[in-house]
Amino acid sequence: MSGCDLDPLFETGEKRVVLPLGALVDLPPCFESTPLGNPKGSLSQLRCFHGYHMRIYSDRIEIHKDRVDPRVNPMGHIALDTALLQKGAGLGALFVVCGIVRCKRWLDSR
């Protein structure tokens, strides 16, 4: 996915770019408003079909590039671009460990 006016901002491998609020005078035409994504306190969110996700705050603009567009493949986006699965895996591991400890305590008490 390339061809967006924002590509030069990510040429050196940045994961996320933060710009002053007035830095983008003209928004690239590929962007459109979206309700998808965690707003994280932003005033608005925009996405483009080149993979960029932009959050506009009162004092800055934050942009990152998603590997999968959630408008096209929501499950792929959750799996590859969000921390939901990582948090879920960590929570699952915690439950397993707690279950083992609980089971061991129960066995030791018999």
N, C-alpha and C positions, 0 to 999 in steps of 0.2 A: 504494500500500500504506500504509494508516494504520489507526488504531484500537487501537494498543498503548498500554499504560500508560506506556511510555518515550517516546512522541512528544514530550512537552513538553521533554525534554532536548535535542532536535534542532531545535527551532523556529527558532532563529536561524542555522541553516545549518552547525552543527558537523559535521565529518566523523567525528570520534571523540570519545567521552566517557570519561574516566577517573574512577572513583568509589572512595572508600575501601571496604574490604572489607565493612563492616557497613552500608553505605548502603542496600542493598536488603533490607529486612527480609522482605518477601514478594515472591517472584519472580512476575512476571506469568504468568497461567495459559497463555498462548500459547507459552511457551518449553518446549523439550524438548532433552534431551541429544543431541549429534551427534558422530560420528567425523569428519565432513567438515570440512576446513580445516586449515591449518597451525597446530598448537597454540602455537608460539612460546614454549614453556616454561610454558604455562598448566597448571593442575591439571585443568581441565575446560572444555568448550566447549558452548554452548547456542545454538540458533537458534529463531526464531519465524517464523511465516508472514507477519508484517508486514515482514520483511526484515532484522531485527536479528540480528547475530552477536555473542555475548557470550563473552569469555574470562575465566575466573576464575583469578586468581593467588593466591599466599599472602598478599599484602598489598594487592591492589586488584582492581577489576573494570574491564575495558576493553570498550566496546561501540562497534560501528560499524554502519552501515546498508548492506547490499548492495543493488545494483540488481536482481540476479537471484538467486533462491534456488537453490543448487546441488542441492538435493534434487529440484527440479522440472526444472531446465534446466542440467545440469552444464557443457555447452559454452558456453552464454550467460554463465554465471558466470565461467568462465575468460576469456572474451573481454572482459567488461566490468568485472569486479570484482577480478581478480588481476593481478599484475605479470608473470605468466608470458609472455604474448604480447609485452609491452614488452621484457622481457629477451631473448626469442627473436628479436625484430626487431633488437635491438641486436647480438646475437651474430651474426645473419645478415649484418648490414651490416659487421661486423668481418671476417668470412670473405671477403666480397666485396672489401673494401679490401686485405686480405692477399693475396688471389689476384691482384689487379691489380698490386700491388707486386712480387710474385713473378714474374709474367708479364713485367713491364717489365724486371726484372733479367735474366731469361733472354734476352729479346730484345736487351738491351744487351750481353750477353756474347757474342753471335754475331758 
